[in-house]
Amino acid sequence: MSRLRTFERDGLVFDVRDEGPADGDVVVLLHGFPQDASAWDLVVPSLHAAGLRTLAPDQRGYSPGARPSGRNAYRMQELVADTLALVDAAGVARVHLVGHDWGGAVTWAALGRHPERFASAVVVSTPHPAAIAYAITHSLQGLMSSYIGLFQLPVVPELVLAPGLGAVLRASGLPGDRAEHYARRMREPGALPAALGWYRALGLGVAGALPRILDPRARPPAPHPDRPSWTRPTTYIWGQHDPALGRAAAERTGRFVPRDYRFVELDAGHWLPETRPAEVAAEILELAQRPVAR
C-alpha cells in the first residue's frame, strides 16, 4: 500500500504524515492553532509500537497548498469535510479521531455530523462547544476567551502577533523549540491570515445557536432522523492550568456526550501533545485497543 503524502479536496492540496504499520487501525490526529502535524511527534511512537497507523494532516490554512482566502472558507463544515476527505483518501471506512485545540473543535463537530465514520474519539484540551458557550456567561471563560475578539479584526491581529508569536507561545507554556517552529511556519506567505481565518469564521454561526447553548438545562440536540447519534467511546483530556480553557467548560462537557465518556484531568497547561505526550498516547491507546462494536 502506498503512503499518503498529500490529499486533495475542492482543488486544495493538504500535506499529511502517514506513519506506523500500514495495515494497522487508523488514528487521525488533528492539530490546533498555531501548530502543524508535528505537534504529535512525541505521541505517535507509542501508537506505532502498538500497531496503529497514524494520519496527521497540516489542516486547512496550514498546508501551503490549502490556504483559501476569506473567512467563509474556514467554516466548520469545511473543516469537517477536510477530515472526511482524508479518511476517504486513506481508503478506510472508520478511524479513531483525536484532536487538540482547534483540532478538538473539529473532532466534536465531526462526531455530531458523521458519527458512523469514527470508532472512538479523544479530545485534548478543548471542551464541547456548547459547554464553552455556556461557561462564557457563567464563569471566567468569557475573560479567558477575550483574545478571540481581537482576532476578529482585519489586519490588526497579524500586525500584533507576527513579531512576537514565539515569545507569546513560550509564555503560554509551550517548549521553546516548538514555539519557534510554529512561529516560523506562521511567517510563511499567507499562513497567519489563513490560520486566523478559523477564528474569524466563528461569528458566522454563533448567533442562531446562542439560545440553546446558553440554556442551563441544555442537553445534546435531538439527532437528525436520518443521521445516527454518537454513542462510541469518548475521552476528554484537560490541563487544569490551561490559560484559555477553564474548569467550568471542562466539567460541563460530559453533559453533551451521551454515553461511554471519560474525563481526564492533568496537572498541566494547554499544550498537552507537546508536554504530556505519554498521557495523551495512553488515553488514545485505551480506546483504540478496545474491540470495536459493529
N, C-alpha and C positions, 0 to 999 in steps of 0.2 A: 504494500500500500504506500502510495506517495504521500509525503508530508505536506501539510498546508504551510505556505509561507505568506500567502495573501488570500483574501476572498473579496468578492465584489457584490455590490448591491446598488442598483439605480445609478450606475456609472461611477460610483465611488470605489476606491480600492483601499482595503484595510490590511494593515500588517498584522500578522498573528504568529505567536510562538506555539508550535505544535511539538510537544515533547513527551517523553515517557514511552512505555510499551505501546506499540502501535495497535495491539489487539486488546488493550485494557479498556475498562469502562471509562467514559469521558467525563472530565471535570472542566467546566468553563469558568474562567476566573476573570472578573470584570473589575478594573481599577477605577479610581476616583480622580478628583482634582487635587493637584495638577500632575498626577502620576502618569505612568505608562505601564506596559506589561511587565516591566522589570520589578514592579512593586512586589511581585510574587516570587522573586528569585530565591528567597530563603524558605519559602513554604513548599515549593514544588518537589524538592528532593525527597522528602518523606512520602509524598503521594506517588512518585515514580517507583520508589522502593517497594511500595505496597501493590504495585501492578497497575496503577492508574495512568491513563493518558491525560495530559493537560493541554488545554487550548486557552491561551492568554492573548487577547487582541489588544492592540492600541485602538481605542474606541474612536468614534466619530469626533473629529476635531483634533485628535492626537496623532492619527496616521496622516502623513503628508499628502497622501492621495485621497483623503476623505475630510476635507475642510471646506464644506459649503458655506456660503455667506448667508446672513440673515437668521434671526432667532427662530423663525418657523422651522428651519432645518434641524433644530435641536429639540423639538417637542418629544415628549416621552414615547409616543407611538413610533417615532422614527428610531429612537434608541433601542426599543424592544425589538423592532423589526430587524435591526442590525444583528442583534443577538441570535434571532431565529435564522437569519441568513448564514451565520457562522455554523450553527448546528446542522443546517441543511448541507452546507459545503463539506462538513465532516462526514456526511453520509450516515448519520445515526438518527434514530427516532427519538431518543430521550437521553438527557445528560443530567449530571449533578451540577447545580448552578451556585456559584459563590460570587459575592460582590462586596466591595468595600467603598465607603463614602458614596459618591455618585453611582458607582457600580452597584452598591446596595440598593439605591433607589430604583435602578433599572431592574434589579432582581425582584423586588416587591411587585413592581408593575408587571413583569413577565409572568410571575406566578399567578397573578389575578387574571391575566388575559389569555394565557396559553398554558394552563397547568398540565395538560397532557404531554408536554414536551420535556418535563423535568421529573427526575426521580427523587431528588432531595434538594434542600436549599440551606446554605449557610450565609447569613448576612452579617457583615462585620462593620461595627460602629454605627450604622445608620438605622434609626428606629423606623417603624412603619410610618409612612407619610401622614396617615390620619392621626397617629399618636403625636407626631411632631406638631401638626396644626393645632391640636387641642392644647398641647403644652405651651404653645406660644402665648396663649391668653390665660394660662393658669399656673405659670411658673416663670422662671427667669429665662426660658428658652427664647422669648422674643428678643431680649437683650443679647443673648448668645448668638442669635441669627441676624443681628442688625447689619453685619457686613454685606449681607445679600442685597440690601437696599442700595448700597454703594455700587454693587456690581450691575445694577440695572441701568446706570447712567452710561451714555455713549462716551467713548474715548477716555474719560477720566480714570476708570479702573486700570486701563492699560498703562497710562502715564504714571499712576501711583505705584502699581505693582512691579512693573518691569525692572526698575533699577535695583530694587531690594528684595526680590522674591525669595532668593536663597536665604537671606537673613531672617525673613518672616517665617519661613518653614523651619529653620533651625530653632527659632524661639518657640515654636509650637511643639517642639519635642521630636522632630524628625532628625535622624542622624545626619551629620554634615555631608557625607558623601552622597547620600540620597538627595538631600536638599539641593546640592549643587547640580546633580544630574538632572533633576526635574526643572530647575531654573534654566539650565542650558537648553533643554528641549523647548521650553516656553519662549525662548528667543528665536526659534525657527520662524521663517516668514509665515505670518498668519496664524501661528499656533495659539498665542494668548487670546486674541479675539474669538477664535473658534472655541477654545475651552470655556471662556466666559459665556459663550452662547448657551450653554446648558442652564446657567443661572438666568439669563435674560429670557429664556423660553418659559420660565416658571410662571410668570404672571399671566400667561395666555389661558391657563385652565383653572386658576385658583378660585376666581370669583364664584363660579357656579357650584363649586364643591364646598364652600365655606359653611353653609347652614348645617350640612350633615356632619362635617368633621369637627365642628365646634360644639356639637351636642354632647353633653357629658354621658348621655345614655347610648351613644353611638355604638353600633356593632358592625361587623362586616356587612356590606351591602348584599342584598339577595342575589344569588348567582343568576346570570343570564340563562334563560330557559334552554338555549341551545349550546351552552358552554358549561363544562364540568367545573366544580369549585376545587380549590386547592386543599388537599387533605393529607399530603405526604409529609414526611419528617422535615422539620424546620428548626434550625438553631440560630439564635441571635447572640452575637458576642459584642460586648460593650466595655469600654475602658472607663472606669469611674472618674478619671481625671480628664476626660475629653473636654477641651475648651469650647467646642462648638455644639455638642450634642449632649443634653443634660439628662439627669436621672428621671425626671417626670415623664419624658417621652420614652425613655428606655423601658421603664417599668410598665408603661401603659401598652407597649407593643403587643403583649400577649393577648390583649382583648381582640386583636384583629387577625389572629391566627387560629383557625377553628379547632385544630387538634394536633397532637404529636409535636408539641412545642417545647423547646428548652432555651432558657435564658442563662447565659454565662457572663458573669461579671468579673472583670480582671482589674487588678491594681496597676493600671496603665493609662495611657493617654489615647490619642486619636489614631496614631499610625501603627495599628496592630500588625499588619502583614510584615512591616519592616522591623518592628521592635519586639513582637511576641510571636514569631513565626511558628514555634513549636506548638504553642497552644492552639493557634489557628489551624495548623495542619492536623492536630489531633482531633479537633471537632469535625473537620471535613471527613476524616477517615472514619470516625464513629458512625456517620450517616452513610457514607459511600460504601462501606463494607457490610452493611445490613442486606439481607435478602430483599430484593425489590419486588413489591407486590405488583401483580399484573392487573 
